[in-house]
Amino acid sequence: MSTMNISLPETLKTFVDVQVSQRGYGTSSEYVRELIRKDQDRLQLRELLMNGASSAPTAPVDATYFDGLREQVHQAARTHSPR
């Protein structure tokens, strides 16, 4: 694992220390790693949403569409249920 040193103003360091203590992190590094992972997830979600927004329209999502999904789930449940 690589090491990275960062400098924080005292107010941010205090904030991090409180978060570590109150939220059950073992170290400030664990807290920062979690923040970075959440930011990665947020960026991936944003990219997926932007790709979806710029994609070509598909069939309308209406009551008929959801009825079809429900039927697929029921069919799969009947097929895979123990007998």
C-alpha positions in Angstrom: 0.0 0.0 0.0 1.3 3.5 -0.8 1.6 6.3 1.6 0.3 9.8 1.1 0.8 12.7 3.6 -1.6 15.6 3.6 -1.6 18.8 5.4 -4.9 20.0 7.0 -5.8 23.2 8.8 -6.4 22.5 12.5 -10.2 22.8 12.1 -10.3 20.1 9.4 -8.0 17.8 11.4 -10.3 18.2 14.4 -13.3 17.4 12.2 -11.6 14.2 11.0 -10.6 13.2 14.5 -14.2 13.6 15.7 -15.5 11.6 12.7 -13.0 8.8 13.3 -14.1 8.7 17.0 -17.8 9.0 16.5 -18.2 6.8 13.5 -16.1 3.9 14.5 -13.1 4.2 12.2 -9.9 2.8 13.5 -7.7 5.5 12.0 -8.0 8.8 10.1 -6.6 6.8 7.1 -9.6 4.5 7.1 -11.9 7.5 7.2 -10.2 9.2 4.3 -10.1 6.0 2.2 -13.9 5.6 2.8 -14.4 9.2 1.6 -12.4 8.5 -1.6 -14.3 5.3 -2.3 -17.6 7.1 -1.9 -16.4 9.8 -4.3 -15.4 7.2 -6.8 -18.9 5.6 -6.5 -20.5 9.0 -7.0 -18.4 9.7 -10.1 -19.3 6.3 -11.6 -23.0 6.9 -10.9 -22.8 10.3 -12.5 -21.1 8.8 -15.6 -23.8 6.1 -15.9 -26.6 8.7 -15.5 -25.0 11.0 -18.1 -24.6 8.1 -20.5 -28.2 7.1 -19.9 -29.4 10.7 -20.4 -27.6 11.0 -23.7 -28.6 7.6 -25.1 -31.4 7.0 -27.6 -34.9 6.7 -26.1 -36.4 3.2 -25.7 -39.8 1.9 -25.2 -42.0 3.9 -22.8 -41.8 2.8 -19.2 -45.5 2.6 -18.2 -47.8 0.3 -16.3 -47.6 -2.3 -19.1 -43.8 -2.3 -18.9 -43.9 -2.9 -15.1 -46.6 -5.6 -15.5 -44.3 -7.4 -17.8 -41.4 -7.2 -15.3 -43.6 -8.6 -12.6 -44.6 -11.5 -14.8 -41.0 -12.2 -15.6 -40.2 -12.3 -11.8 -43.2 -14.6 -11.1 -42.1 -16.9 -14.0 -38.6 -17.1 -12.6 -39.8 -17.7 -9.1 -42.0 -20.6 -10.3 -39.2 -22.1 -12.4 -36.6 -21.9 -9.6 -38.8 -22.7 -6.6 -38.1 -25.9 -4.7 -40.7 -28.6 -5.3 
